[in-house]
Amino acid sequence: MRLLLLMCVLIGPLITRAQSLYFPPTGSNEWETTDPATLGWCPERIDSFYDFLDSRNTKAFIILKDGRIVLENYFGTFTQDSLWYWASAGKTLTSSLVGIAQEEGFLDISQPTSTYLGTGWTSAPAEKEALITVRGQLTMTSGLDDGVSNSDCTDPTCLSYLADAGTRWAYHNAPYTILDQVIANATGQPFSAYFNARIRNPIGMDGFWFPVGFNNVYFSKARSMARYGLLALNHMAWNGDTILHDLDYFTAATAPSQDLNDSYGYLWWLNGQATFMVPGLQFVFPGSLMPSAPYDMFSALGKNDQNLNVVPSRGLVVVRMGDPASVDDLVPITFNDQVWQHIAWLECATGLPEVGPTEPLRIVPDPCTDHAQVYLPQGTPANDIGVFDATGKQVLEIGQDRRIDASLLAPGLYIVRVSTRSRALSGRFLKL
């Protein structure tokens, strides 16, 4: 009886979430919508948000709330039926497919990659190649040299030893791409056919994999990316049809996968961690990957700002497709953070709304011009709230209304620090 009660406690919230979610029908363009006003968003601010997205070369933008479309817009000649590439956001599709193949007994991610490819798939010494596992490919810890002339190259001559597998994190496309062949060899099926049968078709996605140089890139409509985000939001179950039964695998995929880069799972990027690393650098940055975004968000991020964000605590899925928003980064962290600043600005900010109990404080809008509001975690009494400039000097003291009079501040970056009876919180905002 105790075991039954415990299972109800653990599974109950997942059932409640699944029952509250809407799933668009497969083989149809039908998709229910939700009025943005029901989320506390000011409708008159949406056009300005779209102007921002348009100015940053966006082609498609979608926000789902519990599966229903809250915002959907297409820019220029791009339409709902236009196809676009996912770039590295498609890595998460492969991550899910590896989990399915393991669940079906075709492979084991703890096994050496050579189990499925044979020996000599790299130019590393045999004993070093044997250290590389499928899990190492999923976590970007293969130890292969990402500093070669073409880090996309999957030829054995391009895959040279640099460090023992598991001891170095580096964003390296080639070992990831080879997962496609691992899946194909393990299952005895073409990679695309296996993907279509296990993920694409059951949830009503469109799209296809297409070779671009050494890379295998997924192309689809924006709504298909939103469908996959909704699948991930519901722990890989689609309207009663469980696509990936191994919840432990999915949980591991969307949690820190190693102790080198806290913000990386199994090809998913993770927000809200203590530190993060970025492609091309062997440096660990302190703080959250995207501080303006919800801390429980996990993301599929691709070159030229292809973004898929999943936020379980708020039931949100956010999709952005387009050309580069600014710098041609492999992973669009900066622009994605700016998108979340603008999403926060949509809030009408009436009264004193609070953020979730596990989130830090938020300042809305950010950036701001004349005023901003400090939102505290639920049940957090504030004894002292101060605003500090970049030198650490306090420039404002905030009253119980938690309102910042930014008109008194010079343009720049500011820190808000809050002292409570049990802890200290901090956040930052930009004054324009």
C-alpha positions, 0 to 999 in steps of 0.5 A: 500500500505504501508503494502504491501511495508513493507511486501516486505521489510521483506519477500524479503530477505527470498525469495532471500535466498530460491531461491538461496539455493539448495535442494538435491532430496528426495529418492536419493544420488544425491547432487550437489557440490561446489568447495572450491576455490569459497569460497576463500579456498586454496585446498592444505590446505584441506588435513591438515584439514582432518588430524586434524579431523582424529586425533580427532576421526572424522567419518564423516564431511560435509560442505554445502554452500547454500545447496551444498556440499563443503567438505565431508569426511569419516574416517576409515571404516565409509562410506556415508551409515554408521549410527551414533547417534546424542546424544543431537544434536537430541534435536533440532529435538524434538524442531522442532516437538514441534513447529509443534505440536503447529502449528497444535493445538495439544499443547500450550507450555505455558501450564503446562506439566501436561496438557498433562501428568496428575498430578504426573509426578514428585515427586514435590509438586503439586503446584510446578509441576504446574509451569512447562510448556512445554516451561520450558522443551524446555528451560531447566528451569524446576527447577527439580533437575539435581543433582540426581544420574541419571539425565536421569531418567524419573521416577517420583521419580527421578524428584524432586523439586529444584527451581521454574520453570523459576528461574534456568537454568540447562542442564537436560536430563530427562525433555527434554526426557519427551517431547516425551511423551508430543508430543505423548499424545497431538497428539494421535500418536506414537512419532516416527511416528509423527516425520517421517511424519512431518520432516524425510520423507518430507526432505528425511532424513533416520534414527530412534529413539532408546531407550538407557536407559531412553534416546531416541536417533536418529541414521542416516547417516551424510547426513541426519544431513546435510539435517536437517541443511539445513532445519534450514538454510532455516527457516524450509522450504524445496524446497518450502514445508514449514515444520514449518509455524510458523516462530515466533516459529522458531525465538524464538527457535534460540534466547535467550529463557530466561534471565539465559543462553543467549546462549540457545534457545529451545534446540538449542545452540546459539553463539555470545551472551554476556554470556553462561552457560555449563552443570553441572555448575551453573556459568555464563561465560562471552563472546561468546560460541565459539569465533572462530565461526561466531557470528550468528551461532546456533548449535545442540550439542551432547555428544562425539562431535556430531555437527550440525552448522548452519550459516545464514550469510554465508549460511553454514551448518557444520556436524561432527559425531564421537567418542570423540575428547578429553574430554568426554563433554556432549556439545562439545564446545571446539572442535567445536571452534577448528574446526572453527579455522581450517575452518578459516585457509582454507582461502587463505587470499589474500588481506584484506578480511573483516568480516560481519558488525555485526561480531567482528574482526577475526584473521586468522589463529588461532592458528598461527606460523609465521604470522596472519591477522586481519580481521575487520568488513566491513567499519571499519577504524582502528586508532590503532591496538595492540597485548597484552599478557595475563598480558595486556602488549602491545607487538606489534603494527600493521600497516595498512596492519593488519598483525601480525608478530607472529614470534616475539612472544613467544608461548601463548594466545594473545589479539588483540585490535582495536580502531576505531572512534566509538568503540573498538574491540578485539579478541584473537589468539594462537601462537604455 
